[in-house]
Amino acid sequence: MRLIYVALFTLIWNAATSQNISPRGIRNPGIAPYLHYGSYNLHSEALLKSPHVRSLYIIYTWKDLQPEPGRYAFEEIIGRCLADAKKAGLGIGFQIWFGPSAPDWIYEHGVLKVQVKPVGDYSYPDREYPYYFAKEYLKYFYAFIDAFSNYIKKLPEEDVNRLLYYHVSEGFTGIQDPIREQINR
């Protein structure tokens, strides 16, 4: 009897896993390159033409998306990538780096810069972060989030449907808290 169950399970498993179609009708998901916006600029032509690329995962930085107070480059940067993905029939996911990728102008407008040393086995050098709890930092950070949300809300439905995911990175890889390292005062 046990042999019959094993054989039946094997047949069902093979039938289920041999299907090359997901419940949403997507065949081979292909690859989704994970790259910084600067690298995308260098390699976009090849990526967009590759038959293996099905979606893009692009990293942007706060300092690139808001080069000066009150000026946002969402359309020039994210809008261009969305237009490229649309033209190539690709999905797009993205990540926005904050923390050490904050624009330099925030420090000129009252945000304290905090230098930290790595703790544990991290092999990256000392880094400078904005002081996350400063009123000025929170004002600029939330203004960015509001402006970004308004940008996304104004996109055509076709572009919104092309967005696969969005990831916010406020600290550094592997760190759950904004600043977990030792603070140098």
Residue pairs with C-beta under 8 A, 6 or more apart in sequence:
20 27
20 28
21 27
22 29
28 54
29 54
29 55
30 52
30 53
30 54
30 55
31 52
31 53
31 54
32 53
32 54
32 55
32 56
32 57
32 91
32 93
33 47
33 53
33 56
33 57
34 57
34 59
35 43
35 56
35 57
35 58
35 59
36 58
36 59
37 58
37 59
37 60
37 61
37 64
37 77
37 81
40 47
40 56
40 58
40 81
44 84
47 53
47 56
48 84
48 85
48 87
48 88
48 90
49 88
53 90
54 90
54 91
55 85
55 90
55 91
55 92
55 93
55 164
56 81
56 85
56 90
56 91
56 92
56 93
57 92
57 93
57 94
57 95
58 81
58 92
58 93
58 94
58 95
59 94
59 95
59 96
59 97
60 77
60 78
60 94
60 95
60 96
60 97
61 96
61 97
61 101
62 96
62 97
62 98
62 101
62 102
62 103
62 144
63 101
63 102
63 103
63 104
64 73
64 77
65 72
65 73
65 74
65 77
65 78
65 96
65 144
65 148
66 72
66 73
66 103
66 144
66 147
67 73
67 103
67 105
68 103
68 105
69 105
69 109
69 140
72 144
72 147
72 148
72 151
74 147
74 148
74 151
75 151
78 94
78 151
81 92
81 94
82 92
82 155
82 159
82 162
82 163
84 90
85 91
85 92
85 162
86 158
86 159
86 162
90 162
91 162
91 163
91 164
92 162
92 163
92 164
93 163
93 164
93 165
93 166
93 167
94 163
94 165
94 166
94 167
95 166
95 167
95 168
95 169
96 148
96 166
96 167
96 168
96 169
97 169
98 141
98 168
98 169
98 170
99 129
99 130
99 169
99 170
99 171
99 172
99 178
100 127
100 128
100 129
100 172
102 111
102 129
102 130
106 130
106 136
106 137
106 140
107 113
107 130
109 136
109 140
110 134
110 136
111 130
111 131
111 134
111 136
111 137
111 140
112 130
112 131
112 134
112 137
113 128
113 129
113 130
113 131
114 128
114 129
114 130
114 131
114 179
114 183
114 184
115 126
115 127
115 128
115 183
115 184
116 126
116 127
116 128
116 129
116 179
116 181
116 182
116 183
116 184
117 126
117 181
117 182
117 184
118 124
118 125
118 126
118 181
119 180
119 181
119 182
122 174
122 181
124 172
126 184
127 172
127 181
129 171
129 178
129 179
130 137
131 137
132 138
132 170
132 178
132 179
152 160
152 163
170 178
171 177
171 178
171 179
171 180
175 181
